Amino acid sequence: MRKLIISSLVPMVMLASCERVSSQENQNGNIENSVQNTDNPLGIPLPSEISSTETVCILLRHAEKENSGTDPDLTSAGKLRAEELKRLLGNVHIDNIYTTAYNRTRQTVSPLAESKGIVIKEYTPAATMAATQLFIDNILAQNQGKVVVIVGHSNTVPDMVKVLSNNTLNVTISETQFDNIFITKNSAATGSVFAVQKKYGQSTP
């Protein structure tokens, strides 16, 4: 995996990479200092690594969903993925969790929210890039010094990641992909600090 070390001499460094994290593979390095930590396999920055003007966002699409109805629930595979997300983030400090008003997004993060005693906040998925920018601006303004989880959809998560990475991390998520997870850090002073793409849980096409 390619890694870039953030230097104090460079005001903005973008880090883009992809690794898989699963129950069988728990020893990935910390994003910034590459220290192996089985309690934090995704390498989410610790509170001590987040300044009062920075925000860490963890973004993902909802887990596997049923193929019937206008507001389907998660499948059994999706529920397993939701439990895997709870496990992966079990030792990670999280301040807020945001989902759309659909069953599949709420159910993806419900086990995590319940385990941490966090009340899920709902948002309306953006229909345009301008609306996405406004949503992200609001998230960053309201969560300085915090870590947030945002659950969206295959057609909304890529735009949010694009905004958070200052157009550096451009991704697409197909209808059959449910294993992507993105971690970003943004500074109110310098903008995007890093953006990484990882994989978690059961692999999907």
C-alpha positions in Angstrom: 0.0 0.0 0.0 1.3 3.4 -0.8 1.6 5.8 2.1 2.4 9.5 2.3 3.7 10.9 5.6 2.0 14.2 6.4 4.8 16.8 6.9 4.5 20.1 8.8 6.3 21.7 5.9 3.4 21.1 3.6 0.1 22.8 4.3 -2.1 20.3 2.5 -1.2 16.6 1.7 -3.7 14.2 0.1 -3.4 10.6 0.9 -5.3 8.1 -1.2 -5.1 4.4 -0.7 -7.2 1.3 -0.3 -6.8 -1.7 2.0 -9.1 -4.4 3.3 -10.1 -4.7 6.9 -12.0 -7.8 8.1 -12.5 -10.0 11.1 -9.5 -12.1 9.9 -7.3 -9.1 9.1 -7.0 -6.7 12.0 -3.5 -5.4 12.0 -3.5 -2.5 9.6 -1.4 0.5 10.5 -2.6 3.8 12.0 -3.3 6.2 9.2 -0.8 8.8 10.3 1.9 7.0 12.3 1.6 3.4 10.9 1.6 1.9 14.4 -0.3 -1.4 14.3 -3.3 -1.4 16.5 -5.7 -4.3 16.6 -8.2 -2.2 18.7 -8.5 0.2 15.9 -8.0 -1.8 12.6 -9.3 1.0 10.4 -6.7 3.4 11.7 -9.1 6.1 12.7 -7.2 9.1 14.2 -7.3 9.2 18.0 -8.9 12.3 19.8 -5.3 13.4 20.6 -4.5 13.4 16.9 -7.4 15.7 16.0 -7.1 19.4 16.6 -10.0 21.6 17.7 -10.3 22.9 14.1 -10.2 19.5 12.4 -13.0 17.0 11.6 -12.6 13.3 10.8 -15.4 11.8 8.7 -16.0 8.0 8.2 -18.2 7.5 5.2 -19.9 4.4 3.8 -22.7 3.2 1.7 -25.5 1.2 3.4 -25.0 -2.5 3.7 -26.7 -5.2 1.5 -30.4 -4.6 1.1 -33.5 -6.6 0.1 -34.6 -6.2 -3.6 -38.3 -5.6 -2.9 -40.3 -2.6 -1.7 -39.7 1.1 -1.8 -37.8 1.2 1.5 -36.2 -2.2 1.9 -34.6 -3.6 5.0 -31.1 -5.1 5.1 -30.6 -8.7 4.1 -29.0 -11.2 6.5 -25.6 -10.4 4.8 -26.3 -6.7 5.4 -27.0 -7.3 9.1 -23.8 -9.2 9.4 -22.0 -6.2 7.8 -23.6 -3.8 10.2 -22.3 -6.0 13.1 -18.9 -6.0 11.5 -19.0 -2.2 11.3 -19.8 -2.0 15.0 -16.9 -4.3 15.8 -14.4 -2.4 13.7 -15.4 0.9 15.3 -16.0 -0.5 18.8 -12.9 1.2 20.3 -13.1 4.3 18.2 -14.2 7.6 19.6 -17.3 8.8 17.6 -19.2 11.9 18.3 -22.1 11.9 15.8 -23.7 9.5 13.3 -25.7 10.7 10.3 -27.9 8.7 8.0 -30.6 9.3 5.5 -34.2 8.5 6.5 -34.2 5.0 4.8 -34.3 1.7 6.6 -31.2 0.4 4.9 -29.0 3.3 6.1 -30.3 3.4 9.6 -30.1 -0.3 10.0 -26.5 -0.3 8.8 -25.4 1.9 11.7 -28.0 1.1 14.3 -25.8 -1.6 16.1 -22.9 0.9 16.3 -25.1 3.7 17.5 -26.8 1.6 20.1 -23.4 0.3 21.4 -22.2 3.8 21.8 -25.4 5.4 23.1 -25.5 7.9 20.1 -28.8 9.2 18.7 -28.7 9.0 14.9 -29.2 12.3 13.1 -31.0 12.2 9.8 -30.1 14.2 6.7 -31.6 14.6 3.3 -29.4 13.2 0.5 -28.1 15.9 -1.8 -29.3 15.9 -5.4 -26.6 18.1 -6.8 -22.9 18.8 -6.2 -23.7 22.2 -4.9 -26.1 20.7 -2.3 -23.4 18.2 -1.4 -20.9 20.9 -0.8 -23.4 22.8 1.4 -24.1 19.6 3.4 -20.4 18.9 3.9 -19.7 22.5 4.9 -22.4 22.2 7.6 -21.0 18.9 8.8 -17.5 20.3 9.2 -18.7 23.5 10.8 -20.8 21.6 13.4 -18.2 19.0 14.2 -14.8 20.7 14.6 -12.6 18.6 16.8 -14.9 15.6 16.3 -15.3 12.2 14.6 -18.5 11.6 12.6 -19.9 8.6 10.7 -22.0 9.4 7.6 -24.0 6.6 5.9 -25.3 7.3 2.4 -26.0 5.6 -0.9 -24.0 4.5 -4.0 -24.9 7.7 -5.8 -24.2 10.1 -2.9 -21.2 8.8 -1.0 -18.8 9.4 -4.0 -19.8 13.0 -4.2 -19.3 13.6 -0.5 -15.9 11.9 -0.7 -15.0 14.1 -3.6 -15.8 17.2 -1.7 -14.0 16.1 1.4 -10.9 15.2 -0.6 -10.8 18.4 -2.5 -11.5 16.5 -5.8 -8.5 14.2 -5.2 -10.3 11.0 -4.4 -12.8 10.3 -7.2 -14.6 7.0 -6.8 -17.6 5.2 -8.1 -19.7 2.6 -6.2 -21.6 0.0 -8.2 -25.0 -1.4 -7.2 -23.3 -4.6 -6.1 -20.6 -3.0 -3.9 -21.1 -2.7 -0.2 -17.6 -3.0 1.3 -16.2 0.5 0.7 -15.4 2.7 3.6 -13.7 6.1 3.4 -11.9 8.1 6.1 -11.1 11.8 5.7 -9.7 14.5 7.8 -10.4 18.2 7.1 -9.0 21.3 8.7 -11.0 24.6 9.0 -7.7 26.4 8.3 -6.1 24.4 5.5 -8.9 22.3 4.0 -8.5 18.6 3.2 -5.7 16.9 5.1 -6.1 13.3 3.8 -8.7 11.0 2.3 -8.3 7.2 2.2 -10.5 4.4 0.8 -10.6 1.0 2.6 -12.5 -2.2 2.4 -14.3 -3.9 5.3 -16.3 -7.1 5.9 -17.2 -9.6 3.3 -15.8 -8.7 -0.1 -18.3 -7.7 -2.8 -17.9 -7.3 -6.6 
